[in-house]
Amino acid sequence: MNIEHGKQILDGLSMATVVGALVDVLPALAAIFTIVWTGIRIYETKTVQKWLGKDKKRIIVEDE
Protein backbone atom coordinates (compact mmCIF):
# COMPACT_ATOMS: atom_id res chain seq x y z
CA MET A 1 0.00 0.00 0.00
CA ASN A 2 1.47 3.35 -0.97
CA ILE A 3 1.24 6.55 1.05
CA GLU A 4 -1.45 8.19 -1.11
CA HIS A 5 -3.67 5.12 -0.83
CA GLY A 6 -3.26 5.21 2.95
CA LYS A 7 -4.17 8.91 3.01
CA GLN A 8 -7.31 8.22 0.98
CA ILE A 9 -8.35 5.53 3.44
CA LEU A 10 -7.80 7.89 6.38
CA ASP A 11 -9.72 10.63 4.54
CA GLY A 12 -12.67 8.25 4.18
CA LEU A 13 -12.50 7.35 7.86
CA SER A 14 -12.27 11.02 8.69
CA MET A 15 -15.44 11.81 6.75
CA ALA A 16 -17.25 8.90 8.39
CA THR A 17 -16.14 10.22 11.77
CA VAL A 18 -17.54 13.67 10.97
CA VAL A 19 -20.91 12.18 10.09
CA GLY A 20 -20.84 10.02 13.21
CA ALA A 21 -19.91 12.94 15.44
CA LEU A 22 -22.65 15.10 13.96
CA VAL A 23 -25.33 12.50 14.74
CA ASP A 24 -23.91 11.94 18.22
CA VAL A 25 -22.81 8.35 17.60
CA LEU A 26 -19.11 8.75 18.29
CA PRO A 27 -17.36 10.35 21.26
CA ALA A 28 -15.85 13.81 21.20
CA LEU A 29 -12.36 12.33 20.91
CA ALA A 30 -13.16 11.03 17.45
CA ALA A 31 -14.44 14.46 16.45
CA ILE A 32 -11.19 16.06 17.63
CA PHE A 33 -9.17 13.55 15.60
CA THR A 34 -11.25 14.37 12.55
CA ILE A 35 -10.83 18.10 12.94
CA VAL A 36 -7.05 17.75 13.31
CA TRP A 37 -6.72 15.33 10.37
CA THR A 38 -8.90 17.45 8.10
CA GLY A 39 -6.93 20.56 9.04
CA ILE A 40 -3.67 18.81 8.18
CA ARG A 41 -5.04 17.66 4.81
CA ILE A 42 -6.32 21.16 3.99
CA TYR A 43 -2.96 22.66 4.98
CA GLU A 44 -1.19 20.23 2.61
CA THR A 45 -3.22 21.29 -0.43
CA LYS A 46 -1.49 23.13 -3.24
CA THR A 47 -3.89 26.06 -2.88
CA VAL A 48 -3.10 26.68 0.80
CA GLN A 49 0.61 26.18 0.21
CA LYS A 50 0.39 28.76 -2.59
CA TRP A 51 -1.42 31.20 -0.28
CA LEU A 52 1.34 30.75 2.29
CA GLY A 53 4.05 31.22 -0.34
CA LYS A 54 5.49 27.76 0.28
CA ASP A 55 4.94 26.38 -3.22
CA LYS A 56 7.73 28.36 -4.86
CA LYS A 57 10.13 26.14 -6.68
CA ARG A 58 13.70 26.94 -5.91
CA ILE A 59 16.00 27.06 -8.90
CA ILE A 60 19.62 26.41 -8.16
CA VAL A 61 21.97 28.10 -10.58
CA GLU A 62 25.42 26.65 -10.71
CA ASP A 63 28.39 28.82 -11.59
CA GLU A 64 30.22 27.67 -14.67
PyMOL Python script that loads the backbone (N, CA, C, O; Angstrom):
from pymol import cmd

cmd.read_pdbstr("""\
ATOM      1  N   MET A   1       0.854  -1.179   0.000  1.00  0.00           N
ATOM      2  CA  MET A   1       0.000   0.000   0.000  1.00  0.00           C
ATOM      3  C   MET A   1       0.897   1.239   0.000  1.00  0.00           C
ATOM      4  O   MET A   1       1.791   1.367   0.837  1.00  0.00           O
ATOM      5  N   ASN A   2       0.654   2.141  -0.936  1.00  0.00           N
ATOM      6  CA  ASN A   2       1.465   3.349  -0.975  1.00  0.00           C
ATOM      7  C   ASN A   2       0.890   4.429  -0.060  1.00  0.00           C
ATOM      8  O   ASN A   2      -0.205   4.275   0.482  1.00  0.00           O
ATOM      9  N   ILE A   3       1.616   5.491   0.104  1.00  0.00           N
ATOM     10  CA  ILE A   3       1.239   6.553   1.046  1.00  0.00           C
ATOM     11  C   ILE A   3      -0.072   7.223   0.641  1.00  0.00           C
ATOM     12  O   ILE A   3      -0.929   7.470   1.489  1.00  0.00           O
ATOM     13  N   GLU A   4      -0.232   7.521  -0.655  1.00  0.00           N
ATOM     14  CA  GLU A   4      -1.451   8.193  -1.106  1.00  0.00           C
ATOM     15  C   GLU A   4      -2.682   7.322  -0.852  1.00  0.00           C
ATOM     16  O   GLU A   4      -3.737   7.827  -0.468  1.00  0.00           O
ATOM     17  N   HIS A   5      -2.543   6.025  -1.066  1.00  0.00           N
ATOM     18  CA  HIS A   5      -3.671   5.122  -0.828  1.00  0.00           C
ATOM     19  C   HIS A   5      -4.038   5.135   0.659  1.00  0.00           C
ATOM     20  O   HIS A   5      -5.216   5.140   1.016  1.00  0.00           O
ATOM     21  N   GLY A   6      -3.030   5.140   1.504  1.00  0.00           N
ATOM     22  CA  GLY A   6      -3.264   5.211   2.947  1.00  0.00           C
ATOM     23  C   GLY A   6      -3.950   6.508   3.343  1.00  0.00           C
ATOM     24  O   GLY A   6      -4.837   6.509   4.197  1.00  0.00           O
ATOM     25  N   LYS A   7      -3.539   7.624   2.719  1.00  0.00           N
ATOM     26  CA  LYS A   7      -4.167   8.910   3.014  1.00  0.00           C
ATOM     27  C   LYS A   7      -5.630   8.900   2.593  1.00  0.00           C
ATOM     28  O   LYS A   7      -6.483   9.450   3.290  1.00  0.00           O
ATOM     29  N   GLN A   8      -5.925   8.277   1.453  1.00  0.00           N
ATOM     30  CA  GLN A   8      -7.309   8.220   0.984  1.00  0.00           C
ATOM     31  C   GLN A   8      -8.170   7.412   1.947  1.00  0.00           C
ATOM     32  O   GLN A   8      -9.319   7.767   2.208  1.00  0.00           O
ATOM     33  N   ILE A   9      -7.618   6.337   2.467  1.00  0.00           N
ATOM     34  CA  ILE A   9      -8.355   5.530   3.445  1.00  0.00           C
ATOM     35  C   ILE A   9      -8.632   6.353   4.705  1.00  0.00           C
ATOM     36  O   ILE A   9      -9.747   6.349   5.225  1.00  0.00           O
ATOM     37  N   LEU A  10      -7.604   7.059   5.189  1.00  0.00           N
ATOM     38  CA  LEU A  10      -7.798   7.895   6.380  1.00  0.00           C
ATOM     39  C   LEU A  10      -8.770   9.037   6.112  1.00  0.00           C
ATOM     40  O   LEU A  10      -9.530   9.420   7.002  1.00  0.00           O
ATOM     41  N   ASP A  11      -8.758   9.586   4.896  1.00  0.00           N
ATOM     42  CA  ASP A  11      -9.721  10.633   4.544  1.00  0.00           C
ATOM     43  C   ASP A  11     -11.145  10.086   4.617  1.00  0.00           C
ATOM     44  O   ASP A  11     -12.044  10.755   5.127  1.00  0.00           O
ATOM     45  N   GLY A  12     -11.350   8.876   4.111  1.00  0.00           N
ATOM     46  CA  GLY A  12     -12.667   8.254   4.181  1.00  0.00           C
ATOM     47  C   GLY A  12     -13.103   8.031   5.616  1.00  0.00           C
ATOM     48  O   GLY A  12     -14.250   8.299   5.974  1.00  0.00           O
ATOM     49  N   LEU A  13     -12.183   7.540   6.438  1.00  0.00           N
ATOM     50  CA  LEU A  13     -12.501   7.347   7.855  1.00  0.00           C
ATOM     51  C   LEU A  13     -12.791   8.677   8.541  1.00  0.00           C
ATOM     52  O   LEU A  13     -13.647   8.765   9.421  1.00  0.00           O
ATOM     53  N   SER A  14     -12.066   9.703   8.124  1.00  0.00           N
ATOM     54  CA  SER A  14     -12.269  11.024   8.693  1.00  0.00           C
ATOM     55  C   SER A  14     -13.670  11.536   8.377  1.00  0.00           C
ATOM     56  O   SER A  14     -14.353  12.068   9.251  1.00  0.00           O
ATOM     57  N   MET A  15     -14.094  11.376   7.131  1.00  0.00           N
ATOM     58  CA  MET A  15     -15.442  11.814   6.751  1.00  0.00           C
ATOM     59  C   MET A  15     -16.514  11.023   7.503  1.00  0.00           C
ATOM     60  O   MET A  15     -17.514  11.591   7.943  1.00  0.00           O
ATOM     61  N   ALA A  16     -16.305   9.720   7.647  1.00  0.00           N
ATOM     62  CA  ALA A  16     -17.251   8.895   8.391  1.00  0.00           C
ATOM     63  C   ALA A  16     -17.315   9.345   9.848  1.00  0.00           C
ATOM     64  O   ALA A  16     -18.382   9.331  10.461  1.00  0.00           O
ATOM     65  N   THR A  17     -16.184   9.738  10.390  1.00  0.00           N
ATOM     66  CA  THR A  17     -16.137  10.219  11.771  1.00  0.00           C
ATOM     67  C   THR A  17     -16.912  11.521  11.917  1.00  0.00           C
ATOM     68  O   THR A  17     -17.611  11.722  12.910  1.00  0.00           O
ATOM     69  N   VAL A  18     -16.790  12.408  10.928  1.00  0.00           N
ATOM     70  CA  VAL A  18     -17.538  13.672  10.969  1.00  0.00           C
ATOM     71  C   VAL A  18     -19.038  13.386  11.015  1.00  0.00           C
ATOM     72  O   VAL A  18     -19.764  13.939  11.841  1.00  0.00           O
ATOM     73  N   VAL A  19     -19.483  12.522  10.124  1.00  0.00           N
ATOM     74  CA  VAL A  19     -20.907  12.183  10.092  1.00  0.00           C
ATOM     75  C   VAL A  19     -21.332  11.572  11.432  1.00  0.00           C
ATOM     76  O   VAL A  19     -22.365  11.940  11.992  1.00  0.00           O
ATOM     77  N   GLY A  20     -20.529  10.644  11.934  1.00  0.00           N
ATOM     78  CA  GLY A  20     -20.842  10.016  13.212  1.00  0.00           C
ATOM     79  C   GLY A  20     -20.889  11.011  14.352  1.00  0.00           C
ATOM     80  O   GLY A  20     -21.774  10.942  15.205  1.00  0.00           O
ATOM     81  N   ALA A  21     -19.944  11.935  14.373  1.00  0.00           N
ATOM     82  CA  ALA A  21     -19.911  12.938  15.438  1.00  0.00           C
ATOM     83  C   ALA A  21     -21.121  13.865  15.351  1.00  0.00           C
ATOM     84  O   ALA A  21     -21.682  14.264  16.372  1.00  0.00           O
ATOM     85  N   LEU A  22     -21.515  14.201  14.126  1.00  0.00           N
ATOM     86  CA  LEU A  22     -22.653  15.099  13.963  1.00  0.00           C
ATOM     87  C   LEU A  22     -23.964  14.459  14.416  1.00  0.00           C
ATOM     88  O   LEU A  22     -24.860  15.169  14.873  1.00  0.00           O
ATOM     89  N   VAL A  23     -24.096  13.158  14.304  1.00  0.00           N
ATOM     90  CA  VAL A  23     -25.329  12.498  14.739  1.00  0.00           C
ATOM     91  C   VAL A  23     -25.178  11.915  16.142  1.00  0.00           C
ATOM     92  O   VAL A  23     -26.006  11.119  16.584  1.00  0.00           O
ATOM     93  N   ASP A  24     -24.130  12.311  16.825  1.00  0.00           N
ATOM     94  CA  ASP A  24     -23.908  11.941  18.224  1.00  0.00           C
ATOM     95  C   ASP A  24     -23.687  10.447  18.438  1.00  0.00           C
ATOM     96  O   ASP A  24     -24.077   9.907  19.474  1.00  0.00           O
ATOM     97  N   VAL A  25     -23.068   9.778  17.473  1.00  0.00           N
ATOM     98  CA  VAL A  25     -22.808   8.351  17.599  1.00  0.00           C
ATOM     99  C   VAL A  25     -21.422   8.102  18.194  1.00  0.00           C
ATOM    100  O   VAL A  25     -21.226   7.154  18.954  1.00  0.00           O
ATOM    101  N   LEU A  26     -20.487   8.943  17.848  1.00  0.00           N
ATOM    102  CA  LEU A  26     -19.112   8.748  18.288  1.00  0.00           C
ATOM    103  C   LEU A  26     -18.738   9.760  19.366  1.00  0.00           C
ATOM    104  O   LEU A  26     -19.330  10.837  19.441  1.00  0.00           O
ATOM    105  N   PRO A  27     -17.768   9.420  20.191  1.00  0.00           N
ATOM    106  CA  PRO A  27     -17.364  10.350  21.262  1.00  0.00           C
ATOM    107  C   PRO A  27     -16.631  11.585  20.720  1.00  0.00           C
ATOM    108  O   PRO A  27     -16.221  11.632  19.560  1.00  0.00           O
ATOM    109  N   ALA A  28     -16.486  12.552  21.577  1.00  0.00           N
ATOM    110  CA  ALA A  28     -15.852  13.811  21.203  1.00  0.00           C
ATOM    111  C   ALA A  28     -14.399  13.612  20.763  1.00  0.00           C
ATOM    112  O   ALA A  28     -13.886  14.380  19.950  1.00  0.00           O
ATOM    113  N   LEU A  29     -13.742  12.590  21.296  1.00  0.00           N
ATOM    114  CA  LEU A  29     -12.357  12.329  20.912  1.00  0.00           C
ATOM    115  C   LEU A  29     -12.238  12.050  19.421  1.00  0.00           C
ATOM    116  O   LEU A  29     -11.295  12.506  18.774  1.00  0.00           O
ATOM    117  N   ALA A  30     -13.176  11.314  18.882  1.00  0.00           N
ATOM    118  CA  ALA A  30     -13.162  11.027  17.447  1.00  0.00           C
ATOM    119  C   ALA A  30     -13.373  12.311  16.648  1.00  0.00           C
ATOM    120  O   ALA A  30     -12.767  12.488  15.591  1.00  0.00           O
ATOM    121  N   ALA A  31     -14.211  13.193  17.136  1.00  0.00           N
ATOM    122  CA  ALA A  31     -14.444  14.461  16.455  1.00  0.00           C
ATOM    123  C   ALA A  31     -13.171  15.310  16.449  1.00  0.00           C
ATOM    124  O   ALA A  31     -12.856  15.955  15.449  1.00  0.00           O
ATOM    125  N   ILE A  32     -12.451  15.306  17.554  1.00  0.00           N
ATOM    126  CA  ILE A  32     -11.194  16.061  17.627  1.00  0.00           C
ATOM    127  C   ILE A  32     -10.186  15.504  16.635  1.00  0.00           C
ATOM    128  O   ILE A  32      -9.518  16.263  15.933  1.00  0.00           O
ATOM    129  N   PHE A  33     -10.073  14.169  16.571  1.00  0.00           N
ATOM    130  CA  PHE A  33      -9.172  13.547  15.599  1.00  0.00           C
ATOM    131  C   PHE A  33      -9.519  13.988  14.182  1.00  0.00           C
ATOM    132  O   PHE A  33      -8.638  14.308  13.385  1.00  0.00           O
ATOM    133  N   THR A  34     -10.797  13.999  13.885  1.00  0.00           N
ATOM    134  CA  THR A  34     -11.245  14.374  12.548  1.00  0.00           C
ATOM    135  C   THR A  34     -10.910  15.814  12.227  1.00  0.00           C
ATOM    136  O   THR A  34     -10.444  16.114  11.128  1.00  0.00           O
ATOM    137  N   ILE A  35     -11.138  16.695  13.162  1.00  0.00           N
ATOM    138  CA  ILE A  35     -10.829  18.104  12.938  1.00  0.00           C
ATOM    139  C   ILE A  35      -9.338  18.296  12.685  1.00  0.00           C
ATOM    140  O   ILE A  35      -8.948  19.030  11.777  1.00  0.00           O
ATOM    141  N   VAL A  36      -8.513  17.642  13.481  1.00  0.00           N
ATOM    142  CA  VAL A  36      -7.054  17.752  13.311  1.00  0.00           C
ATOM    143  C   VAL A  36      -6.630  17.179  11.960  1.00  0.00           C
ATOM    144  O   VAL A  36      -5.884  17.820  11.220  1.00  0.00           O
ATOM    145  N   TRP A  37      -7.103  15.972  11.637  1.00  0.00           N
ATOM    146  CA  TRP A  37      -6.717  15.325  10.373  1.00  0.00           C
ATOM    147  C   TRP A  37      -7.168  16.150   9.164  1.00  0.00           C
ATOM    148  O   TRP A  37      -6.406  16.328   8.213  1.00  0.00           O
ATOM    149  N   THR A  38      -8.393  16.649   9.200  1.00  0.00           N
ATOM    150  CA  THR A  38      -8.905  17.449   8.096  1.00  0.00           C
ATOM    151  C   THR A  38      -8.109  18.742   7.958  1.00  0.00           C
ATOM    152  O   THR A  38      -7.816  19.179   6.845  1.00  0.00           O
ATOM    153  N   GLY A  39      -7.761  19.352   9.083  1.00  0.00           N
ATOM    154  CA  GLY A  39      -6.931  20.558   9.042  1.00  0.00           C
ATOM    155  C   GLY A  39      -5.572  20.300   8.415  1.00  0.00           C
ATOM    156  O   GLY A  39      -5.081  21.111   7.631  1.00  0.00           O
ATOM    157  N   ILE A  40      -4.965  19.173   8.760  1.00  0.00           N
ATOM    158  CA  ILE A  40      -3.674  18.815   8.177  1.00  0.00           C
ATOM    159  C   ILE A  40      -3.803  18.633   6.676  1.00  0.00           C
ATOM    160  O   ILE A  40      -2.976  19.136   5.916  1.00  0.00           O
ATOM    161  N   ARG A  41      -4.840  17.914   6.239  1.00  0.00           N
ATOM    162  CA  ARG A  41      -5.037  17.662   4.811  1.00  0.00           C
ATOM    163  C   ARG A  41      -5.300  18.962   4.048  1.00  0.00           C
ATOM    164  O   ARG A  41      -4.808  19.134   2.932  1.00  0.00           O
ATOM    165  N   ILE A  42      -6.063  19.868   4.635  1.00  0.00           N
ATOM    166  CA  ILE A  42      -6.316  21.155   3.990  1.00  0.00           C
ATOM    167  C   ILE A  42      -5.019  21.951   3.903  1.00  0.00           C
ATOM    168  O   ILE A  42      -4.737  22.565   2.873  1.00  0.00           O
ATOM    169  N   TYR A  43      -4.233  21.946   4.966  1.00  0.00           N
ATOM    170  CA  TYR A  43      -2.956  22.657   4.984  1.00  0.00           C
ATOM    171  C   TYR A  43      -2.010  22.138   3.902  1.00  0.00           C
ATOM    172  O   TYR A  43      -1.229  22.906   3.341  1.00  0.00           O
ATOM    173  N   GLU A  44      -2.077  20.841   3.607  1.00  0.00           N
ATOM    174  CA  GLU A  44      -1.187  20.235   2.613  1.00  0.00           C
ATOM    175  C   GLU A  44      -1.583  20.530   1.174  1.00  0.00           C
ATOM    176  O   GLU A  44      -0.799  20.266   0.262  1.00  0.00           O
ATOM    177  N   THR A  45      -2.775  21.069   0.944  1.00  0.00           N
ATOM    178  CA  THR A  45      -3.220  21.287  -0.428  1.00  0.00           C
ATOM    179  C   THR A  45      -2.353  22.323  -1.131  1.00  0.00           C
ATOM    180  O   THR A  45      -1.768  23.203  -0.499  1.00  0.00           O
ATOM    181  N   LYS A  46      -2.285  22.197  -2.445  1.00  0.00           N
ATOM    182  CA  LYS A  46      -1.488  23.131  -3.243  1.00  0.00           C
ATOM    183  C   LYS A  46      -2.000  24.559  -3.095  1.00  0.00           C
ATOM    184  O   LYS A  46      -1.212  25.504  -3.072  1.00  0.00           O
ATOM    185  N   THR A  47      -3.316  24.716  -2.994  1.00  0.00           N
ATOM    186  CA  THR A  47      -3.894  26.056  -2.877  1.00  0.00           C
ATOM    187  C   THR A  47      -3.428  26.749  -1.603  1.00  0.00           C
ATOM    188  O   THR A  47      -2.993  27.900  -1.653  1.00  0.00           O
ATOM    189  N   VAL A  48      -3.512  26.073  -0.468  1.00  0.00           N
ATOM    190  CA  VAL A  48      -3.101  26.677   0.798  1.00  0.00           C
ATOM    191  C   VAL A  48      -1.596  26.927   0.799  1.00  0.00           C
ATOM    192  O   VAL A  48      -1.139  27.967   1.273  1.00  0.00           O
ATOM    193  N   GLN A  49      -0.829  25.985   0.272  1.00  0.00           N
ATOM    194  CA  GLN A  49       0.614  26.177   0.208  1.00  0.00           C
ATOM    195  C   GLN A  49       0.958  27.385  -0.664  1.00  0.00           C
ATOM    196  O   GLN A  49       1.913  28.110  -0.385  1.00  0.00           O
ATOM    197  N   LYS A  50       0.171  27.592  -1.722  1.00  0.00           N
ATOM    198  CA  LYS A  50       0.386  28.763  -2.587  1.00  0.00           C
ATOM    199  C   LYS A  50       0.067  30.041  -1.819  1.00  0.00           C
ATOM    200  O   LYS A  50       0.809  31.020  -1.900  1.00  0.00           O
ATOM    201  N   TRP A  51      -1.044  30.030  -1.070  1.00  0.00           N
ATOM    202  CA  TRP A  51      -1.416  31.204  -0.277  1.00  0.00           C
ATOM    203  C   TRP A  51      -0.333  31.549   0.738  1.00  0.00           C
ATOM    204  O   TRP A  51      -0.088  32.722   1.019  1.00  0.00           O
ATOM    205  N   LEU A  52       0.311  30.530   1.282  1.00  0.00           N
ATOM    206  CA  LEU A  52       1.344  30.746   2.292  1.00  0.00           C
ATOM    207  C   LEU A  52       2.717  31.027   1.676  1.00  0.00           C
ATOM    208  O   LEU A  52       3.683  31.299   2.389  1.00  0.00           O
ATOM    209  N   GLY A  53       2.791  30.957   0.344  1.00  0.00           N
ATOM    210  CA  GLY A  53       4.055  31.215  -0.340  1.00  0.00           C
ATOM    211  C   GLY A  53       5.059  30.090  -0.205  1.00  0.00           C
ATOM    212  O   GLY A  53       6.261  30.310  -0.354  1.00  0.00           O
ATOM    213  N   LYS A  54       4.581  28.879   0.078  1.00  0.00           N
ATOM    214  CA  LYS A  54       5.489  27.757   0.279  1.00  0.00           C
ATOM    215  C   LYS A  54       5.564  26.842  -0.936  1.00  0.00           C
ATOM    216  O   LYS A  54       6.195  25.787  -0.876  1.00  0.00           O
ATOM    217  N   ASP A  55       4.928  27.232  -2.038  1.00  0.00           N
ATOM    218  CA  ASP A  55       4.937  26.384  -3.216  1.00  0.00           C
ATOM    219  C   ASP A  55       5.990  26.813  -4.234  1.00  0.00           C
ATOM    220  O   ASP A  55       6.123  26.199  -5.292  1.00  0.00           O
ATOM    221  N   LYS A  56       6.726  27.851  -3.917  1.00  0.00           N
ATOM    222  CA  LYS A  56       7.726  28.362  -4.863  1.00  0.00           C
ATOM    223  C   LYS A  56       8.817  27.330  -5.088  1.00  0.00           C
ATOM    224  O   LYS A  56       9.404  26.793  -4.148  1.00  0.00           O
ATOM    225  N   LYS A  57       9.064  27.073  -6.345  1.00  0.00           N
ATOM    226  CA  LYS A  57      10.132  26.140  -6.675  1.00  0.00           C
ATOM    227  C   LYS A  57      11.462  26.889  -6.656  1.00  0.00           C
ATOM    228  O   LYS A  57      11.604  27.965  -7.236  1.00  0.00           O
ATOM    229  N   ARG A  58      12.391  26.307  -5.997  1.00  0.00           N
ATOM    230  CA  ARG A  58      13.705  26.940  -5.910  1.00  0.00           C
ATOM    231  C   ARG A  58      14.563  26.456  -7.052  1.00  0.00           C
ATOM    232  O   ARG A  58      14.714  25.254  -7.271  1.00  0.00           O
ATOM    233  N   ILE A  59      15.122  27.397  -7.773  1.00  0.00           N
ATOM    234  CA  ILE A  59      15.996  27.064  -8.902  1.00  0.00           C
ATOM    235  C   ILE A  59      17.416  27.323  -8.459  1.00  0.00           C
ATOM    236  O   ILE A  59      17.769  28.428  -8.044  1.00  0.00           O
ATOM    237  N   ILE A  60      18.217  26.293  -8.555  1.00  0.00           N
ATOM    238  CA  ILE A  60      19.618  26.412  -8.163  1.00  0.00           C
ATOM    239  C   ILE A  60      20.434  26.662  -9.434  1.00  0.00           C
ATOM    240  O   ILE A  60      20.419  25.867 -10.374  1.00  0.00           O
ATOM    241  N   VAL A  61      21.125  27.762  -9.429  1.00  0.00           N
ATOM    242  CA  VAL A  61      21.966  28.102 -10.581  1.00  0.00           C
ATOM    243  C   VAL A  61      23.413  27.830 -10.211  1.00  0.00           C
ATOM    244  O   VAL A  61      23.944  28.382  -9.247  1.00  0.00           O
ATOM    245  N   GLU A  62      24.029  26.977 -10.988  1.00  0.00           N
ATOM    246  CA  GLU A  62      25.425  26.647 -10.710  1.00  0.00           C
ATOM    247  C   GLU A  62      26.332  27.560 -11.525  1.00  0.00           C
ATOM    248  O   GLU A  62      26.067  27.844 -12.693  1.00  0.00           O
ATOM    249  N   ASP A  63      27.400  28.011 -10.889  1.00  0.00           N
ATOM    250  CA  ASP A  63      28.389  28.818 -11.593  1.00  0.00           C
ATOM    251  C   ASP A  63      29.182  27.931 -12.533  1.00  0.00           C
ATOM    252  O   ASP A  63      29.537  26.802 -12.193  1.00  0.00           O
ATOM    253  N   GLU A  64      29.451  28.447 -13.705  1.00  0.00           N
ATOM    254  CA  GLU A  64      30.220  27.669 -14.675  1.00  0.00           C
ATOM    255  C   GLU A  64      31.704  27.926 -14.517  1.00  0.00           C
ATOM    256  O   GLU A  64      32.511  27.356 -15.251  1.00  0.00           O
TER     257      GLU A  64
END
""", "prot")
cmd.dss("prot")
cmd.show_as("cartoon", "prot")
cmd.util.cbc("prot")
cmd.orient("prot")
